[in-house]
Amino acid sequence: MSIEVYRDAWGVPHLRAADPEELAFAQGRVTARDRAWQLEVERHRAQGTTAAFLGAAELGWDTFVRRARIADTARRCLERLEASDAPTAAWVRAYVDGVNDGLADGASRAPEFAETGLAPGRWEPWTPLAVWLSTHILFAGFPTKLWREEVARRLGEEWTELFATDGPGTAGSNGWVVSGERTASGAALVAGDPHRFIEAPGVYQQIRLACPSYDVVGLAVPGIPGLAHFGHTGSVAWAITNAMADYQDLYRERLRRLPDGGVEALGPEGWTPAAAHTETIEVAGGEPVVIEVVETDRGPVIIDGDGGQQAPSADSDASDADADASDTGTDVSDTDAGASDADTDLSDTRAWEAVSLRYPPRVTGELGFGVLPALLRARTVGDVDAAVDGWVEPVNVLQAADTRGGLLHRVAGHVPVRDRANSLRIVPAWDRTHDWAPEPAPLPRAQVGGHAVMANARGLAAPLGIEFAPPHRAARIGELLDASAEWTPESTTAVHRDTDNPSAARLLAVVERAADGLSPAASAVRGRLLGWDRRMAAESTDAGLYAAVRGAVVRRLAGHEAFAALREPAPYPELFRPWLALGPRVAFALETLLTAGPVPVGDVDRIVREALEEVGAGEPPAAWGVTHRLAPWQALPDADDAQWPGLAGDHDCVLSTSSVPGWTDRSARASAARYVWDLADRERSGWIVPFGASGVPGDAHHRDQLPLWLRGELAPVTTDWQNLTKEQG
């Protein structure tokens, strides 16, 4: 082999090889050596086998992944890829071969394997596709439809979209492109940062891939070949954000057990066979759990009538095998489907109700992996544009710029065409109205004039979705970009650090009118807030004061009698609770609830006065960064929680660091990477990840980028091979 591995000062791998397949092998091998534990956790998550070594806490995830048929869908998509695009399938196989070649070496350096007793397994050619699916299956936030169902059922139809906002379960990002006419160099800049739940090791991997066909730097997803989201080939650069499109549907299913143990589902044509089998989930330190996996013509059943855990056996009596319709949180009497009463009668002791999930890769057998090598070969925005025509999952807004002055701003992905009700709620499986059209929706695009911003707000992708992020981040980035026509990579980096919090305005407006009847201490709190600069700086005690008042307001609003019906836990599997808990919903819809909704204005004013009194009577709140600390997800949590640093920013700041106001200031979601791609000189580009290039504890590059990430700085992109260190062996 001709593979060469170089490292820059931050330990970032720069790979050279003779051809794309050999390079894919090298990418797989170096990723396995650097991040063996992370790769194996992701493989097991994609297969639904994490409980076998992480314990019963992972049972809910494993159950969902198996019922959603993630691994089986990945196999189908690989088969389709092999038939339609053999070169890309071979390229994926080369990556997998590299992972398998490097896993043993990587695992020998990773102490987590010994700690859990896990032995490195073997990756299959379909494993990267399964990892991609498991990473993004919740990306579009289909559990929000469960929440709307609960709001309609418990609070009333008129309030279904009351809480519509970018909630804690949704992934988002900032991104912007500045045309050459507004930069100091005359060449475009592409910049941004993906906001995801922060994981340690990080969910993005800085890497360079070079062979005679291309030379690309970018941010890879460990376990996936190529550079799907963010890359710079030298002549063209691209980046994505979540389009907030709705492309997954939930169907209310009527199921019944046959005497032989089989299952039928009620569809538009009446009762038809459903595929059903059982699977056993091994649980470390516990008994194995047997689940039933059922798939109807709509899709796999992800929520069974028993709440989503145990499978009924074929010979169970009604008390064991059947579930009351109310267990799924839906009322069978409110269905308007076109089936006769006899067809929909659940009095039959063999019948029960469930919820199935329909998502594009399961329907089409396509994931869009053919786009990945095409992006690496791209030289112009036209090449990028043509490549992403084949993208499927997830649906993204994409921006690109090239050295010829070309600019691109479009949506990429597969959004099915169907009835609007599908996008809002659980819909009846037996009503043909809710079928998908044969062809997906056309995808919007826009011209770039001076600059374009993508930050999950309602805009380019508005026809494709229901819920979008508030406009604050997009508007603030646009405001900052309007302030100069001489943008440089360095000044662009400063945009990432902006901590202005526009979403505070509505609460401050209520604080301003809450002057009467306050105690001296509460009046002092009010005065400080009205003089605050709205900056969520880590060292700001005024920002800490604002957060304390906001938290008190959220708790009181959530406790208001108007929301009493929503306080009981929703009867769905625990995995979906982040989308279904009232507290976070109130927290992220606070701006709306202060001015609209079932809580009267007088009660809102009273609640704010009470919050001011509460904070005024207590100990003075600490600086924002004292309580607003990083809380990354780790498969094996670190016992030293105090190590995680304080953060600046907030949910609606450009420096987006999300917590759940009223419940915790800890931030589990923030920038999973930041980048600035310079089309004038790739070496003036910069990038950063929260931790480091290595996933191995104790390695010099395990967390060496964290200080820069905290300061909002970027590490340089080094592309001169002479300034890199060649790795021996």
PAMAR-527780 format. One line per 5 residues: number of its first residue (from 0); their letters; for each residue x, y, z of C-alpha. Coordinates in steps of 0.1 Angstrom, whole numbers. Layout:
! residues N
NUM	A	X/Y/Z ~ ... $
This chain:
! residues 729
0	MSIEV	0/0/0 ~ 10/36/-6 ~ -7/50/25 ~ 10/79/43 ~ -3/93/76 $
5	YRDAW	8/128/87 ~ -3/148/117 ~ -5/185/123 ~ 3/202/157 ~ -32/193/170 $
10	GVPHL	-29/156/160 ~ -53/159/131 ~ -47/131/106 ~ -37/141/70 ~ -39/110/48 $
15	RAADP	-23/103/14 ~ -29/73/-8 ~ -27/61/-44 ~ -64/60/-51 ~ -98/67/-35 $
20	EELAF	-103/31/-23 ~ -69/30/-7 ~ -76/64/9 ~ -110/52/22 ~ -91/22/38 $
25	AQGRV	-67/47/54 ~ -95/68/67 ~ -112/38/83 ~ -80/26/98 ~ -68/59/113 $
30	TARDR	-103/65/127 ~ -103/31/144 ~ -69/37/159 ~ -78/72/171 ~ -114/64/182 $
35	AWQLE	-119/27/186 ~ -142/30/216 ~ -164/56/200 ~ -167/35/168 ~ -177/4/187 $
40	VERHR	-202/23/208 ~ -218/37/176 ~ -218/2/160 ~ -236/-13/189 ~ -260/17/191 $
45	AQGTT	-268/11/154 ~ -275/-26/161 ~ -294/-22/193 ~ -269/-41/214 ~ -256/-14/238 $
50	AAFLG	-274/-28/268 ~ -252/-59/265 ~ -222/-40/279 ~ -236/-7/292 ~ -265/-21/311 $
55	AAELG	-303/-17/315 ~ -302/21/311 ~ -297/15/273 ~ -326/-9/270 ~ -350/18/257 $
60	WDTFV	-326/28/229 ~ -319/-8/219 ~ -356/-16/218 ~ -363/14/196 ~ -334/7/172 $
65	RRARI	-345/-29/167 ~ -382/-20/163 ~ -373/8/138 ~ -353/-18/118 ~ -322/4/116 $
70	ADTAR	-297/-24/108 ~ -321/-41/84 ~ -327/-8/66 ~ -289/-3/63 ~ -286/-37/47 $
75	RCLER	-313/-29/22 ~ -296/4/14 ~ -263/-13/8 ~ -279/-38/-15 ~ -294/-10/-35 $
80	LEASD	-261/8/-35 ~ -243/-23/-48 ~ -268/-27/-76 ~ -269/10/-86 ~ -235/23/-78 $
85	APTAA	-209/-4/-74 ~ -179/19/-72 ~ -193/37/-42 ~ -202/4/-26 ~ -166/-8/-30 $
90	WVRAY	-154/25/-16 ~ -176/20/15 ~ -163/-16/18 ~ -127/-3/17 ~ -134/21/46 $
95	VDGVN	-149/-8/66 ~ -118/-30/58 ~ -97/-1/72 ~ -118/0/104 ~ -114/-37/109 $
100	DGLAD	-77/-35/103 ~ -72/-8/129 ~ -97/-18/156 ~ -75/-41/176 ~ -47/-16/178 $
105	GASRA	-71/12/187 ~ -89/-9/214 ~ -56/-18/230 ~ -51/19/237 ~ -86/26/249 $
110	PEFAE	-92/18/286 ~ -130/17/282 ~ -128/-18/266 ~ -112/-33/297 ~ -135/-14/320 $
115	TGLAP	-166/-28/304 ~ -152/-62/293 ~ -161/-53/257 ~ -140/-69/229 ~ -138/-51/196 $
120	GRWEP	-162/-66/171 ~ -163/-67/134 ~ -177/-41/111 ~ -198/-52/82 ~ -201/-33/49 $
125	WTPLA	-235/-20/59 ~ -223/-8/93 ~ -215/28/83 ~ -250/31/68 ~ -265/18/100 $
130	VWLST	-244/43/120 ~ -255/71/98 ~ -292/61/103 ~ -290/57/140 ~ -272/91/143 $
135	HILFA	-300/109/124 ~ -332/89/130 ~ -343/114/156 ~ -328/143/138 ~ -362/154/123 $
140	GFPTK	-379/153/156 ~ -408/130/148 ~ -416/126/186 ~ -429/162/184 ~ -460/147/167 $
145	LWREE	-465/127/199 ~ -464/159/219 ~ -489/176/196 ~ -512/146/201 ~ -510/150/238 $
150	VARRL	-516/187/237 ~ -547/182/215 ~ -560/154/236 ~ -554/170/270 ~ -554/208/264 $
155	GEEWT	-575/211/232 ~ -571/212/195 ~ -567/250/194 ~ -534/248/214 ~ -517/221/192 $
160	ELFAT	-491/244/179 ~ -488/266/210 ~ -454/252/219 ~ -440/252/183 ~ -404/262/186 $
165	DGPGT	-369/247/184 ~ -370/223/213 ~ -343/205/233 ~ -346/174/211 ~ -339/191/178 $
170	AGSNG	-305/194/162 ~ -296/227/146 ~ -267/248/133 ~ -255/282/122 ~ -241/286/87 $
175	WVVSG	-233/315/64 ~ -216/323/32 ~ -202/357/23 ~ -196/365/-14 ~ -163/378/-26 $
180	ERTAS	-177/413/-30 ~ -180/416/8 ~ -146/401/18 ~ -112/417/20 ~ -97/391/-3 $
185	GAALV	-123/392/-30 ~ -130/355/-25 ~ -159/340/-7 ~ -160/327/29 ~ -181/298/42 $
190	AGDPH	-185/295/80 ~ -207/281/107 ~ -211/255/135 ~ -233/225/139 ~ -252/224/172 $
195	RFIEA	-256/189/185 ~ -257/171/218 ~ -220/173/228 ~ -204/139/231 ~ -170/130/243 $
200	PGVYQ	-153/120/221 ~ -167/146/197 ~ -192/137/169 ~ -170/154/143 ~ -135/144/133 $
205	QIRLA	-111/168/116 ~ -93/151/88 ~ -76/155/54 ~ -81/131/25 ~ -56/133/-4 $
210	CPSYD	-50/112/-35 ~ -44/120/-72 ~ -81/125/-77 ~ -86/151/-49 ~ -72/168/-18 $
215	VVGLA	-99/177/8 ~ -100/189/44 ~ -131/188/65 ~ -151/174/93 ~ -160/137/91 $
220	VPGIP	-185/118/112 ~ -165/89/128 ~ -177/57/113 ~ -187/73/79 ~ -163/75/49 $
225	GLAHF	-157/109/33 ~ -168/143/44 ~ -206/145/43 ~ -213/178/60 ~ -183/202/59 $
230	GHTGS	-154/202/34 ~ -129/223/15 ~ -113/209/-17 ~ -92/240/-23 ~ -114/252/-52 $
235	VAWAI	-149/247/-36 ~ -161/245/0 ~ -195/234/14 ~ -214/233/47 ~ -249/223/59 $
240	TNAMA	-275/230/86 ~ -306/212/96 ~ -334/223/72 ~ -360/215/99 ~ -380/197/73 $
245	DYQDL	-406/171/82 ~ -400/139/64 ~ -410/111/88 ~ -446/101/96 ~ -463/84/125 $
250	YRERL	-493/61/118 ~ -519/50/143 ~ -521/12/136 ~ -548/-13/144 ~ -532/-47/149 $
255	RRLPD	-547/-81/157 ~ -532/-115/166 ~ -540/-145/145 ~ -546/-180/160 ~ -512/-191/147 $
260	GGVEA	-494/-162/164 ~ -491/-140/133 ~ -501/-104/132 ~ -524/-85/108 ~ -527/-47/104 $
265	LGPEG	-556/-27/93 ~ -548/-7/61 ~ -568/11/34 ~ -575/-24/18 ~ -586/-39/51 $
270	WTPAA	-567/-64/72 ~ -534/-75/57 ~ -505/-95/70 ~ -478/-77/90 ~ -442/-90/94 $
275	AHTET	-435/-101/129 ~ -407/-118/148 ~ -391/-117/182 ~ -356/-106/192 ~ -337/-110/224 $
280	IEVAG	-318/-80/239 ~ -290/-90/262 ~ -286/-68/293 ~ -254/-66/313 ~ -262/-75/349 $
285	GEPVV	-298/-83/341 ~ -321/-108/324 ~ -324/-108/286 ~ -355/-90/273 ~ -376/-105/245 $
290	IEVVE	-393/-79/222 ~ -416/-84/193 ~ -407/-65/161 ~ -437/-58/139 ~ -438/-41/105 $
295	TDRGP	-469/-30/86 ~ -472/-17/51 ~ -466/18/65 ~ -435/9/84 ~ -420/-6/115 $
300	VIIDG	-441/-4/147 ~ -420/17/172 ~ -446/21/199 ~ -466/-10/208 ~ -498/-9/227 $
305	DGGQQ	-480/-20/259 ~ -459/11/260 ~ -431/-3/238 ~ -414/-29/259 ~ -424/-66/261 $
310	APSAD	-437/-86/232 ~ -469/-106/236 ~ -465/-143/231 ~ -485/-161/204 ~ -506/-180/230 $
315	SDASD	-511/-152/255 ~ -546/-145/267 ~ -562/-110/264 ~ -547/-97/296 ~ -512/-105/284 $
320	ADADA	-513/-100/247 ~ -537/-72/242 ~ -534/-35/251 ~ -560/-9/257 ~ -560/18/231 $
325	SDTGT	-554/44/257 ~ -520/30/264 ~ -507/46/232 ~ -520/80/243 ~ -546/81/215 $
330	DVSDT	-583/80/216 ~ -598/55/191 ~ -631/74/191 ~ -616/105/175 ~ -603/87/144 $
335	DAGAS	-620/98/111 ~ -607/70/90 ~ -627/55/62 ~ -630/20/77 ~ -663/5/90 $
340	DADTD	-670/2/127 ~ -666/-36/124 ~ -632/-31/109 ~ -620/-7/136 ~ -636/-23/166 $
345	LSDTR	-610/-30/193 ~ -634/-51/215 ~ -619/-81/198 ~ -595/-95/225 ~ -570/-102/198 $
350	AWEAV	-567/-66/187 ~ -546/-37/200 ~ -533/-3/188 ~ -498/8/181 ~ -478/35/163 $
355	SLRYP	-456/29/133 ~ -428/50/118 ~ -424/57/80 ~ -391/72/70 ~ -376/76/35 $
360	PRVTG	-346/51/36 ~ -369/24/48 ~ -393/31/19 ~ -369/37/-9 ~ -339/16/1 $
365	ELGFG	-317/47/-6 ~ -296/67/18 ~ -276/89/-6 ~ -242/76/1 ~ -233/80/-36 $
370	VLPAL	-231/117/-28 ~ -201/112/-5 ~ -173/104/-30 ~ -189/129/-55 ~ -184/157/-30 $
375	LRART	-147/148/-26 ~ -143/151/-63 ~ -161/184/-66 ~ -143/214/-81 ~ -171/239/-84 $
380	VGDVD	-204/247/-68 ~ -220/231/-99 ~ -203/199/-90 ~ -216/201/-54 ~ -250/210/-66 $
385	AAVDG	-252/180/-89 ~ -238/157/-62 ~ -263/166/-35 ~ -292/160/-59 ~ -288/124/-47 $
390	WVEPV	-290/132/-10 ~ -317/115/11 ~ -312/116/49 ~ -312/139/67 ~ -327/169/49 $
395	NVLQA	-303/198/50 ~ -299/234/38 ~ -266/234/20 ~ -243/264/11 ~ -212/263/-11 $
400	ADTRG	-188/287/-27 ~ -159/282/-52 ~ -128/301/-64 ~ -146/311/-96 ~ -171/332/-77 $
405	GLLHR	-199/306/-77 ~ -223/305/-48 ~ -249/279/-38 ~ -278/280/-13 ~ -303/251/-15 $
410	VAGHV	-321/223/3 ~ -309/187/-2 ~ -327/155/9 ~ -359/135/4 ~ -392/150/16 $
415	PVRDR	-422/130/8 ~ -453/146/-6 ~ -484/138/15 ~ -513/153/33 ~ -505/182/57 $
420	ANSLR	-520/163/86 ~ -491/138/83 ~ -467/166/93 ~ -487/175/124 ~ -500/145/142 $
425	IVPAW	-503/107/143 ~ -525/98/113 ~ -547/67/108 ~ -531/39/89 ~ -563/28/73 $
430	DRTHD	-571/61/56 ~ -556/64/21 ~ -555/101/24 ~ -522/97/43 ~ -504/77/17 $
435	WAPEP	-471/91/3 ~ -470/103/-34 ~ -446/84/-56 ~ -422/113/-61 ~ -406/135/-33 $
440	APLPR	-412/172/-30 ~ -392/197/-52 ~ -364/213/-31 ~ -361/251/-28 ~ -330/271/-36 $
445	AQVGG	-321/308/-35 ~ -297/332/-50 ~ -270/346/-27 ~ -267/384/-27 ~ -238/396/-6 $
450	HAVMA	-243/370/20 ~ -268/342/30 ~ -275/328/64 ~ -289/295/75 ~ -298/290/111 $
455	NARGL	-328/266/112 ~ -352/296/110 ~ -383/297/88 ~ -370/308/54 ~ -357/288/25 $
460	AAPLG	-370/254/38 ~ -403/268/51 ~ -425/248/26 ~ -410/216/39 ~ -415/218/76 $
465	IEFAP	-438/227/105 ~ -415/238/134 ~ -384/260/129 ~ -360/277/152 ~ -369/312/164 $
470	PHRAA	-354/339/140 ~ -329/352/165 ~ -297/335/155 ~ -303/340/118 ~ -312/377/123 $
475	RIGEL	-283/384/145 ~ -258/368/121 ~ -273/388/93 ~ -270/420/113 ~ -234/413/121 $
480	LDASA	-226/405/84 ~ -242/437/73 ~ -218/457/94 ~ -188/451/71 ~ -178/446/35 $
485	EWTPE	-142/436/44 ~ -147/402/60 ~ -116/381/67 ~ -113/346/82 ~ -102/363/115 $
490	STTAV	-131/387/117 ~ -155/359/106 ~ -144/338/135 ~ -155/365/159 ~ -191/361/147 $
495	HRDTD	-191/326/163 ~ -184/343/197 ~ -214/366/198 ~ -234/363/230 ~ -262/388/225 $
500	NPSAA	-295/372/236 ~ -324/386/216 ~ -349/362/230 ~ -346/379/264 ~ -365/410/251 $
505	RLLAV	-400/397/258 ~ -393/386/293 ~ -375/420/299 ~ -406/438/286 ~ -428/420/312 $
510	VERAA	-401/428/339 ~ -403/465/329 ~ -440/467/335 ~ -438/448/368 ~ -428/479/388 $
515	DGLSP	-457/482/412 ~ -458/464/446 ~ -422/450/445 ~ -401/447/476 ~ -368/467/477 $
520	AASAV	-349/435/469 ~ -371/426/439 ~ -369/462/427 ~ -332/460/427 ~ -333/428/407 $
525	RGRLL	-356/445/382 ~ -334/475/379 ~ -303/454/372 ~ -321/434/345 ~ -334/466/328 $
530	GWDRR	-298/479/327 ~ -283/446/315 ~ -266/445/280 ~ -283/412/271 ~ -249/395/268 $
535	MAAES	-247/359/280 ~ -210/362/289 ~ -197/335/312 ~ -183/360/337 ~ -215/381/338 $
540	TDAGL	-234/382/370 ~ -262/401/353 ~ -266/372/328 ~ -267/348/358 ~ -294/370/374 $
545	YAAVR	-314/369/342 ~ -311/331/340 ~ -323/328/376 ~ -354/350/370 ~ -361/332/337 $
550	GAVVR	-359/298/355 ~ -383/309/382 ~ -407/322/356 ~ -406/290/336 ~ -412/268/367 $
555	RLAGH	-442/290/377 ~ -456/289/342 ~ -453/252/340 ~ -470/249/374 ~ -500/271/363 $
560	EAFAA	-534/255/364 ~ -538/261/327 ~ -512/233/320 ~ -524/209/347 ~ -536/184/321 $
565	LREPA	-501/182/306 ~ -482/175/338 ~ -489/138/339 ~ -462/118/320 ~ -472/109/285 $
570	PYPEL	-478/72/280 ~ -449/66/256 ~ -415/49/259 ~ -390/68/280 ~ -368/74/250 $
575	FRPWL	-392/101/238 ~ -396/119/271 ~ -372/148/261 ~ -399/158/235 ~ -428/151/259 $
580	ALGPR	-419/168/292 ~ -439/199/300 ~ -410/218/317 ~ -387/219/287 ~ -416/226/264 $
585	VAFAL	-425/257/285 ~ -389/267/287 ~ -383/267/249 ~ -417/283/241 ~ -413/310/268 $
590	ETLLT	-414/339/244 ~ -448/327/230 ~ -463/318/264 ~ -455/353/277 ~ -477/369/251 $
595	AGPVP	-501/341/240 ~ -517/309/252 ~ -540/298/280 ~ -522/318/308 ~ -540/351/312 $
600	VGDVD	-518/383/309 ~ -526/392/345 ~ -513/358/357 ~ -481/363/335 ~ -475/396/352 $
605	RIVRE	-480/381/387 ~ -457/352/378 ~ -429/375/368 ~ -433/396/400 ~ -432/364/421 $
610	ALEEV	-400/354/402 ~ -384/387/409 ~ -393/384/446 ~ -380/348/447 ~ -346/358/432 $
615	GAGEP	-344/390/453 ~ -350/371/485 ~ -323/344/478 ~ -286/344/476 ~ -273/366/447 $
620	PAAWG	-270/344/416 ~ -235/336/405 ~ -219/346/372 ~ -236/327/343 ~ -206/304/337 $
625	VTHRL	-206/291/373 ~ -239/273/367 ~ -239/272/329 ~ -214/244/326 ~ -207/218/299 $
630	APWQA	-224/185/303 ~ -213/162/275 ~ -228/127/269 ~ -204/99/275 ~ -211/62/271 $
635	LPDAD	-192/57/303 ~ -198/89/324 ~ -167/104/340 ~ -169/104/378 ~ -151/138/379 $
640	DAQWP	-181/160/370 ~ -163/191/383 ~ -138/190/354 ~ -164/204/329 ~ -160/241/324 $
645	GLAGD	-184/270/324 ~ -198/284/292 ~ -208/316/276 ~ -238/318/253 ~ -274/306/255 $
650	HDCVL	-299/287/233 ~ -308/317/210 ~ -273/333/210 ~ -251/329/179 ~ -228/312/205 $
655	STSSV	-255/286/211 ~ -251/266/243 ~ -285/251/252 ~ -297/243/287 ~ -332/237/300 $
660	PGWTD	-342/269/318 ~ -361/263/350 ~ -346/228/355 ~ -309/230/348 ~ -283/255/335 $
665	RSARA	-260/227/324 ~ -255/227/287 ~ -257/194/269 ~ -260/209/234 ~ -236/234/218 $
670	SAARY	-212/237/189 ~ -200/203/180 ~ -175/220/157 ~ -168/254/142 ~ -152/263/109 $
675	VWDLA	-143/291/85 ~ -135/280/50 ~ -115/306/30 ~ -117/303/-8 ~ -88/327/-12 $
680	DRERS	-63/306/7 ~ -72/273/22 ~ -44/277/48 ~ -62/308/62 ~ -92/286/70 $
685	GWIVP	-98/274/106 ~ -116/247/125 ~ -122/235/160 ~ -139/207/178 ~ -148/207/216 $
690	FGASG	-122/182/227 ~ -95/169/203 ~ -85/147/175 ~ -80/116/197 ~ -106/97/216 $
695	VPGDA	-80/80/238 ~ -79/93/274 ~ -45/105/283 ~ -34/111/247 ~ -18/145/242 $
700	HHRDQ	-46/154/217 ~ -75/140/237 ~ -88/174/249 ~ -61/199/237 ~ -86/219/216 $
705	LPLWL	-110/225/245 ~ -94/258/257 ~ -96/272/221 ~ -132/260/218 ~ -141/277/250 $
710	RGELA	-126/310/239 ~ -143/308/205 ~ -110/305/186 ~ -101/282/157 ~ -71/260/151 $
715	PVTTD	-54/267/118 ~ -59/244/88 ~ -24/233/78 ~ -21/219/42 ~ 16/222/34 $
720	WQNLT	29/186/38 ~ 63/200/48 ~ 47/215/79 ~ 32/182/90 ~ 48/153/109 $
725	KEQG	48/120/92 ~ 37/91/113 ~ 60/61/113 ~ 47/25/110 $
